[in-house]
């Protein structure tokens, strides 16, 4: 159940949230909001792969 929820959340993130890797964002120049978004996407991805 938990894994299915995170897989769904990952798909929603992929469609709705911006992809900073495609924009070639430099992490040193990223704002706090961008860093928080990267952390959120990383956490969701990690939990969907377990």
Backbone as a ProteinNet text record, in pm:
[ID]
protein_1_A
[PRIMARY]
XXXXXXXXXXXXXXXXXXXXXXXXXXXXXXXXXXXXXXXXXXXXXXXXXX
[TERTIARY]
82.3	0	87.4	187.4	275.5	353	403.5	481	393.9	271.6	179.4	148.2	131.7	105.9	222.3	344.9	462.1	483.4	449.2	459.2	361.9	240	142.1	189.8	241.1	291.9	409.9	491.9	605	557.1	453.8	398.1	339.4	270.8	214.3	326.2	431.4	545.5	607.5	617	678.9	599.8	468.6	382.9	370.9	368.6	335.6	458.9	558.6	673.4	779.7	854.8	956.7	1075.3	1139.9	1258.5	1381.9	1454.2	1572	1690.5	1691.1	1801	1792.7	1671.9	1655.9	1691.9	1673.2	1707.2	1853.7	1926.3	2067.3	2091.3	2011.3	2021.7	2148.3	2223.4	2341.6	2296.7	2323.3	2276.1	2334.7	2451.2	2510.8	2433.7	2364.6	2290.9	2140.1	2097.5	1954.9	1902	1778	1715.7	1674.1	1632	1589.6	1466.4	1376.8	1256.1	1291.9	1387	1429.4	1497.3	1579.7	1645.2	1543.6	1441.2	1335.5	1259.5	1233.5	1164.5	1248.8	1377.1	1467.9	1469.5	1473.5	1469.5	1339.8	1228.2	1097.6	1093	1137.1	1134	1227.6	1340.9	1434.4	1374.3	1308.8	1246.9	1135.5	1052.6	943.1	999.9	1100.7	1161.1	1223.8	1293.2	1356.6	1251.9	1141.5	1038.4	960.1	952.9	880.5	963.4	1095.8	1182.9	1207	1178.8	1203.1	1124.9
-118.8	0	126.2	127.7	244.2	263.2	152.2	160.2	207.9	160.9	202.2	351.5	400.5	543.2	627.6	586.1	663.2	654.3	542.4	531.4	627.8	637.3	731.4	874.9	904	1037.3	1073.1	975.8	997.8	1034.8	967.3	998.8	1140.2	1177.3	1312.7	1416.4	1390.3	1481.9	1500.1	1390.6	1394.4	1483.8	1480.4	1558.9	1704.7	1731.6	1864.9	1949.2	1890.6	1967.8	1983.2	2092.6	2115.4	2019.9	1992.5	1907.2	1996.6	2004.7	2090.9	2030.5	1899.1	1838.9	1875.7	1887.8	1929.3	2076.5	2154.7	2296.9	2321.2	2216.5	2222	2323.2	2311.1	2398.5	2367.2	2469.8	2455	2455.2	2348.4	2337	2444.3	2494.1	2600.4	2731	2749.5	2873.6	2856.6	2739.7	2713.6	2786.8	2830.7	2896.9	2790.9	2836.6	2743.2	2665.6	2730.9	2663.2	2554.1	2583.2	2483.6	2365.8	2393.5	2285.9	2200.9	2264.2	2190.3	2101	2150.9	2072.4	1953.6	1973.2	1863.8	1758.8	1803.2	1710.6	1631.6	1698.8	1632.2	1524	1559.4	1463.8	1346	1371.1	1265.1	1171.2	1227	1147	1058.5	1115.4	1038.7	927.8	958.3	858.5	746.2	780.4	679.7	584.7	638.6	556.2	475.2	520.7	444.9	327.4	333.5	226.2	115.2	140.2	38.1	-86.9
0	0	0	88.6	98	-32.7	-88.3	-211.1	-327.3	-333.4	-439.5	-429	-306.8	-285.9	-336.1	-302.5	-344.7	-495.1	-556.8	-702.4	-769.6	-715.7	-768.7	-748.1	-629.9	-599.4	-689.9	-721.3	-810.4	-951	-998.1	-1131.1	-1133.2	-1025.4	-1016.6	-1014.5	-937.8	-932.5	-1070.3	-1143.9	-1275.7	-1371	-1359.7	-1449.4	-1407	-1276.5	-1225.8	-1194.7	-1130.3	-1082.5	-1190.8	-1186.9	-1289.1	-1274.1	-1387	-1388	-1396.2	-1285.9	-1283.2	-1356.5	-1374.9	-1449.5	-1597.4	-1649.9	-1789.3	-1807.2	-1702	-1706.6	-1673.5	-1638.4	-1600.9	-1488.4	-1383.4	-1267.4	-1188.2	-1155.5	-1071.7	-925.7	-852.5	-714.6	-623.4	-656	-574.9	-587.8	-699.5	-723.4	-702.1	-661	-642.7	-519.3	-528.3	-413.5	-311	-193.9	-89.4	-133.5	-204.4	-253	-354.4	-441.8	-540.1	-471.5	-370.9	-296.5	-221.4	-166.1	-96.5	-193.9	-312.5	-414	-459.2	-474	-510.2	-399.8	-274.9	-162.3	-158	-183.3	-184.8	-293.2	-414	-524.4	-497	-434.3	-399.7	-296.1	-195.3	-89.7	-146.2	-232.8	-294.2	-381.5	-460.8	-547.6	-465.8	-359.5	-273.1	-214.8	-167.6	-107.4	-210	-332.5	-434	-485.8	-467.9	-516.6	-414.8	-288.4	-184.6	-206.2
[MASK]
++++++++++++++++++++++++++++++++++++++++++++++++++

